[in-house]
Amino acid sequence: MLKDIQKSADERGIDIQHVGIKDACLPFRIKTKAGDFQQVVAHVLFTVSLPKEYKGTHMSRFLEILQRWCDKPVAEEEMEAMLQDALSRLEAETAKLRLSFKYFVEKEAPKSKRKSVLDLDCFFEGEKRIGAPMAFRLGVTVPATSLCPCSKAIANYGAHNQRSLLQAVVEFRPSAPCIFIEDLAALMEAQASCPIYPLLKREDEKYVTEKAYEQPKFVEDILRDVVLALRSLPEIFWFSIACENFESIHNHSAYASHEEYVGDEMRISCKTQKI
């Protein structure tokens, strides 16, 4: 029998909180709102805790666990199964898994009704301790359009606008149903001056230009409106939001971020900063 070096004793007395594999690149099938799945390529971060008594963990077992799920539709239930498998096979107290991937949502142009797909940067993240339910987080980054209220108020011939990125990470209450990527993305982009559509004809371009002009918003406005929208969702336990406007008349971005536990009386104050 080959000697198991990872299981040998370590005398430095240091528990390691997270040890495992990072940037493994694997195919996964992500469950969609339509009830089917979307094939994605995911970058994986998969770790467990390591007691101070042991020299190392068994890295190959992480990939063995992941490979079993590459051809099955994955959402929070399957994430918990992977984490439970890691706790058992690696004899750990805690396990953490993040799948980061591009997800495509269908967009219909507002006037021509031409259809196209918009790519979103997303992740699933689960963390589980022995005997406890998994803490699950969904991360979604959505592009949108913002138009400057100040520019509109002072200029005679229009207003400057910019492309924005709205980043949300939401954690769900135990046993609460999770929100689909499609629904969270739609909720977020609705708080900007106008959504982004990959494919626009002339009549669509006219519409989105005028739509943004009718809904001017600072980065602070967008962030606060996203906060209010997320507070209205009973499934959410905690969230963080970051909004970045890529300024068209400056060589810097406007930025705002905020996080809070939903329903907590001591809400974390909104942190807004321009850089």
N, C-alpha and C positions, 0 to 999 in steps of 0.2 A: 504494500500500500504506500502511495506517495505521501510524503509528510505535508501536513496542512500548516504552513507557516503563518497564515492569517490568524489561526486559532491559538497560536503560541502566546505566552504571557508577556505583558508589557509592564514594566516596573516604574514608569514615570508618573503614574497616578492622575492622568488627565482624561476625562470623558470628552469625546468629540461629538458635537451637536449634529453636524451634517457631514457625511462622507458618502461618496458615490460617483456617479458619472455625469458629465456635462457635455452638451453639444453632440450627443448622439443624434443622428439624423435618420428618421424612420417614417415609413408611410403609415397613416392612420385614416380611419373613416370617422368623420364627425357627424353626429346626429343632427338633422336639420328640422326646422319648424314644419316642413312639409311631410315629415314622417319617414323620410328616407335618409340618405347619408351623402356627404360630400368627401371625396378623396382629397387628402391634404398630405403635405410633407411637413413633419413636425420636428423641431429641435427640442431635445429632451434634457431636463435636469432632474435627476432621480437620486435621492439620498436617504440614508437612515442615520440614526444615532449609533454611536459605538461606545460600549462601556470601557472604562479605563483598564479593565483586566486583559483586553484583547489587543493584539498588535495591529490587526487590520480587518477589513470587511472583504467579502468575496465579490469582486466587481463583475464577474461573468454572470452572476445570478440576476443582476439588474436587467441585463439584456435578455436573459432567458424569460423573465417575467414579461417584459415588453413585447417580445416576439409573439407571444400567445394571443395578443390583442390587436395585432396589426391588420388583421382581416375581418375585424368585427366592429360594428358601429359603436362609437365611444361617446359617453357623456358622464355625468357625475357618478352614476351607479357603477359604471365600469372603472372609473378612476379609483373609487373606494375599494373595489375588488383587487386592483393592482397593488394598492397600498397595503391591504390586509395580507396579500401574498408576500410582500416584502417583509412585513413584520414577522411573519411566520418563518420564512425561509432564511432570513438573516438574523433572527433572534434579537430583534431590536425593540426599543421602547417606543420610538417614533419613526415615522417615515414621511417623506415629502416628495411630490411629483409635480413637475410643470411641463406641459406640452404647449409650445409656442408655434403658431402656424398662420399662414395666409388663408383667409376665408372669403369666399366670393358671394355677394348678394346681388340679386337682380334689381336693376333700376329701370324705371320707365320714364322717358323724357316727358316733361309736363304738358307739352302741346302736341308734338308730333307722335307721341306714344311709342317712339322707337325704343327698343329694349337693348340693354347692355349690362355688363357686370362690373361691379365695383369691388376692388380688393380691400380687405380690412386686416390689420394686424391684430391677432387675438391670442389669448392663452387660456387654458384650463390649469388651475392649480389646486391641488388637494394636499392636506396635511392631516395625519392621523396618529393618534396615540392608542396604545393597547387598551381595549375596553371602552373607548370613547368614540362617538360619531366623528366622521370626517368633517373638517372645516374646508369648505369648497369656495374658491374664488374664480370669477370670470373676468377677464380683462379684454377690453375692446377699444381700439383706436379708430376714430371716424374722421375723415376729412369733411370740411364744410366751408362755407363762404361767410365772411364778416365784412360789414361796411361801417366806416367810422362815423359816428354821430356828430363829432366836432367838425369834421371835414364837410359833411352835408350842411351843417348850420352856417358855416362861414363862407362857403364857396358859391360862386354864381353859376358854375357850369358842371355840376355833378359832385361826386364824392369819391375818395379813394377807397378801394376795398382790398382784401387780402384772402389768401387761402389760410384756413385754420385747421389745427388738429385738436380733436377733443378726445382725451384719454380717460377712460373710466375703469376702475377695478371695483367689483362689488362682491361682497361676501353674503351668503344666504343664511337665513335662520335654519336651525336644525329641523329637518322633516318638511321644510317649505319647498314648494316646487321652484325650480330654477327658471330664470328668464332665458328665452332663446336669444342667440346672437342677433338675429334679424330684428327682434323687438327692441332690444337695448340700443342697437345702432340707430333705429328709426326715432326712438325717443330722444337720443342725444342730438342728432342732426336737426331735429325740429326746433331746437333752442337757438340755433345760429341764425344769421340773417337769411341764409338760403342754403338748401342742400347742394351737394355736388353730383352731377350726372356725367358719366364718362362720354356719352354720345349725345350731342346737341345739334339740331338743325337750326336754321335762322329764327324760326318762330319760338323755339325753345330758348335761344340765347337772349332774345328780347324779353321773354318772360322772367328768366333768372336775374337779368340785369335790373329789371324794374322791381322784382320781388325783394332783392337785397336792398335796393334804395328805399323801399317802403318799410324795411325792418332794420334800421341801423342799430348796431350793437358794439359796445366796447368789449374787450376780453372779459372785463368784470361782469358785464351784463350776461354774457353767454354762460359763464361759470355759475353765477347765482341762479339762472334759470334752470340749468342742469341739476343743481343741488335741489331746488324745489321739486323738480320732476321726480328725482330719485327718492326724495322723502315721501312721496305719495305711494310708493310701492311697498306693500306690507311684507313681501318676501325678503326684503333686504335688511340685513343686520348691521352692516358697515359698508362704507364706500369711500373711495378717494377719487378726486377729479383733478385733471390738469388740462388747461387750455392754452394753446400757443397760437398767436396770430403772426404769420410771416409778413411783416410790414412791407408795403410796396413803396413807401416814401422814406423809409429809414433803413439803415444797415444793421438793424437789430430786430428782435421779436418782442412782442408784448406777451406777457405770461401771467397766469394766475393758477393757483392750486388750492385745494381744500379737501379735508377728510373729516369724517364724523361717524359716530355710532348713531344709527337712526333711532329716535325716540329717547335718547339720553338727554337729560335736562342740562347737563354741562357740555353743550356742543363745543367742539373745537372751533375757535374763531377762524374766520376766513382769512387765509394768508394770500395776499395779492402783492405781486411784485412785477415791476417792469425792468427788463434788462436790455 
